[in-house]
Amino acid sequence: MALSFLFTAALAAQLLGLPVGAPGAPARHPAYPWLGQPGRPGQALAARFAVPAGCRRVEAAAGTWGAWLRGLPLRPAGTPARLYNGRLKDRQDVVAAVVDIDVGPTDLQQCADAVIRLRAEYLFALDPNRVHFHLTTGYDFWFSDYVAGRTFRVVEEEVQPAPKPVETPTHAALARYLVPTFGYAGTLSLRRELEPVLLAEVLPGDVLIHGGAPGHAVLVVDVAENLATGQRFMLLAQSYMPAQSVHVLRNVAEPALGAWFRVQPAAARVATPEWDFASSELGRF
């Protein structure tokens, strides 16, 4: 039997727990537009995590993806990571901090989706017309098309263009756009969005990603470098399965480093608490 599914604003709102429209919505923080309290973000990631001794943060110009990630607001220290349904994540030992961003009430915002979510929020803050992601089928799904009345439907696993009501490019519309994006993009498609980069050259905003079923994605949210030796260290953040709080990872293998992970370009693998990546599985937007 043919499967036909059309993503609409009403369905997206239901999945995300949002109203279909957003009249009277609170003003948003200009850089982190999901926040409902302008000028009052939580403690920034870079303020929470001092660099290892003898290090300094690698350069990231103001307004860049890497600089934006360093400013990510965090929930208060000690906040546990929770699943989309409110239950606690089993492995609290791997959680160094929780990013102050919603998960949504459904099992959608998993590993690659968390990277997509943060990238979409960054681009939306710069220019909503720059937001787009390829689906696993290769379909290039633009936010500007979505608000202009063009979405897609899936018929027998084939993505076809479909009409929808026109709407203004608000943050609530972005949330609705992300529902089908999460549903039909993943590690396979996100891997194709990224350019390969050498581990030795890692920068904030790069992504460790294994495209597969299952696959996983971990976002590099900061990088520091030892001034004397050139040794690099990175802070990592992820969601996981089921969908859960985006959280900064704790280095359980080297507790003395806290949340920083030593970059070892000569090693075959990059070990993170819940997934090991090949050293070649690093990409950049």
NORGI-V139759 format. One record per residue. N is the residue number from 1. RES is the residue in one letter. PHI is phi as a letter, one per 40 degrees, with the letter a starting at -180 (999 if undefined). BURIAL is # if it has 16 or more other C-alpha atoms within 10 Angstrom, else .. Layout:
((N,RES,PHI,BURIAL) (N,RES,PHI,BURIAL))
//
This chain:
((1,M,999,.) (2,A,c,.) (3,L,b,.) (4,S,b,.) (5,F,a,.) (6,L,b,#) (7,F,c,#) (8,T,b,#) (9,A,c,#) (10,A,c,.) (11,L,c,#) (12,A,d,#) (13,A,c,#) (14,Q,c,.) (15,L,c,#) (16,L,c,#) (17,G,g,.) (18,L,b,#) (19,P,c,.) (20,V,c,#) (21,G,b,.) (22,A,b,.) (23,P,c,.) (24,G,g,.) (25,A,c,.) (26,P,c,.) (27,A,c,.) (28,R,b,.) (29,H,c,#) (30,P,c,.) (31,A,c,#) (32,Y,b,#) (33,P,c,#) (34,W,c,#) (35,L,c,#) (36,G,c,.) (37,Q,b,.) (38,P,d,.) (39,G,g,.) (40,R,b,.) (41,P,c,#) (42,G,c,.) (43,Q,d,#) (44,A,c,#) (45,L,d,#) (46,A,c,#) (47,A,c,.) (48,R,c,.) (49,F,b,#) (50,A,c,.) (51,V,c,#) (52,P,d,#) (53,A,d,.) (54,G,g,.) (55,C,b,#) (56,R,b,#) (57,R,c,#) (58,V,c,#) (59,E,c,.) (60,A,a,#) (61,A,c,.) (62,A,d,.) (63,G,g,.) (64,T,c,.) (65,W,d,#) (66,G,c,#) (67,A,c,#) (68,W,c,#) (69,L,c,#) (70,R,c,#) (71,G,c,#) (72,L,d,#) (73,P,c,#) (74,L,b,#) (75,R,c,#) (76,P,d,.) (77,A,d,.) (78,G,g,.) (79,T,c,#) (80,P,c,#) (81,A,c,#) (82,R,b,#) (83,L,c,#) (84,Y,d,#) (85,N,c,.) (86,G,g,.) (87,R,c,.) (88,L,c,.) (89,K,c,#) (90,D,c,.) (91,R,c,.) (92,Q,c,.) (93,D,c,.) (94,V,c,#) (95,V,c,#) (96,A,c,#) (97,A,a,#) (98,V,b,#) (99,V,c,#) (100,D,c,#) (101,I,a,#) (102,D,c,.) (103,V,b,#) (104,G,g,#) (105,P,c,#) (106,T,b,#) (107,D,c,#) (108,L,b,#) (109,Q,c,#) (110,Q,c,#) (111,C,c,#) (112,A,c,#) (113,D,c,#) (114,A,c,#) (115,V,c,#) (116,I,d,#) (117,R,d,#) (118,L,c,#) (119,R,c,#) (120,A,c,#) (121,E,c,#) (122,Y,c,#) (123,L,c,#) (124,F,c,#) (125,A,c,#) (126,L,c,.) (127,D,a,.) (128,P,d,#) (129,N,c,.) (130,R,c,.) (131,V,c,#) (132,H,a,#) (133,F,a,#) (134,H,c,#) (135,L,c,#) (136,T,d,#) (137,T,c,.) (138,G,h,.) (139,Y,d,#) (140,D,c,.) (141,F,b,#) (142,W,c,#) (143,F,c,#) (144,S,c,#) (145,D,c,.) (146,Y,d,#) (147,V,c,#) (148,A,c,#) (149,G,h,.) (150,R,b,#) (151,T,b,#) (152,F,a,#) (153,R,b,#) (154,V,b,#) (155,V,b,.) (156,E,f,.) (157,E,g,.) (158,E,b,.) (159,V,c,#) (160,Q,b,.) (161,P,d,.) (162,A,a,.) (163,P,c,#) (164,K,a,#) (165,P,c,.) (166,V,c,.) (167,E,a,.) (168,T,c,.) (169,P,c,#) (170,T,c,.) (171,H,c,#) (172,A,c,#) (173,A,c,#) (174,L,c,#) (175,A,d,#) (176,R,c,#) (177,Y,c,#) (178,L,c,#) (179,V,c,#) (180,P,c,#) (181,T,c,#) (182,F,d,#) (183,G,c,.) (184,Y,b,#) (185,A,b,#) (186,G,a,#) (187,T,c,#) (188,L,c,#) (189,S,c,#) (190,L,c,#) (191,R,d,#) (192,R,c,#) (193,E,c,.) (194,L,b,.) (195,E,c,.) (196,P,c,#) (197,V,a,#) (198,L,c,.) (199,L,d,#) (200,A,c,.) (201,E,b,.) (202,V,d,#) (203,L,b,#) (204,P,d,#) (205,G,h,#) (206,D,c,#) (207,V,b,#) (208,L,c,#) (209,I,a,#) (210,H,b,#) (211,G,c,#) (212,G,i,.) (213,A,b,.) (214,P,c,.) (215,G,b,.) (216,H,a,#) (217,A,a,#) (218,V,b,#) (219,L,c,#) (220,V,c,#) (221,V,c,#) (222,D,a,#) (223,V,a,#) (224,A,b,#) (225,E,b,#) (226,N,c,#) (227,L,c,.) (228,A,c,.) (229,T,b,.) (230,G,g,.) (231,Q,c,.) (232,R,b,#) (233,F,b,#) (234,M,b,#) (235,L,c,#) (236,L,b,#) (237,A,b,#) (238,Q,a,#) (239,S,b,#) (240,Y,a,#) (241,M,b,.) (242,P,c,#) (243,A,d,#) (244,Q,a,#) (245,S,d,#) (246,V,c,#) (247,H,b,#) (248,V,c,#) (249,L,c,#) (250,R,c,#) (251,N,c,#) (252,V,c,#) (253,A,c,.) (254,E,b,.) (255,P,d,.) (256,A,c,.) (257,L,c,#) (258,G,g,#) (259,A,b,#) (260,W,c,#) (261,F,b,#) (262,R,c,#) (263,V,c,#) (264,Q,b,.) (265,P,d,#) (266,A,c,.) (267,A,c,.) (268,A,c,.) (269,R,b,.) (270,V,b,#) (271,A,c,#) (272,T,b,#) (273,P,d,.) (274,E,b,.) (275,W,a,.) (276,D,b,.) (277,F,b,#) (278,A,c,.) (279,S,c,#) (280,S,c,#) (281,E,c,#) (282,L,b,#) (283,G,b,#) (284,R,b,#) (285,F,c,.))
//
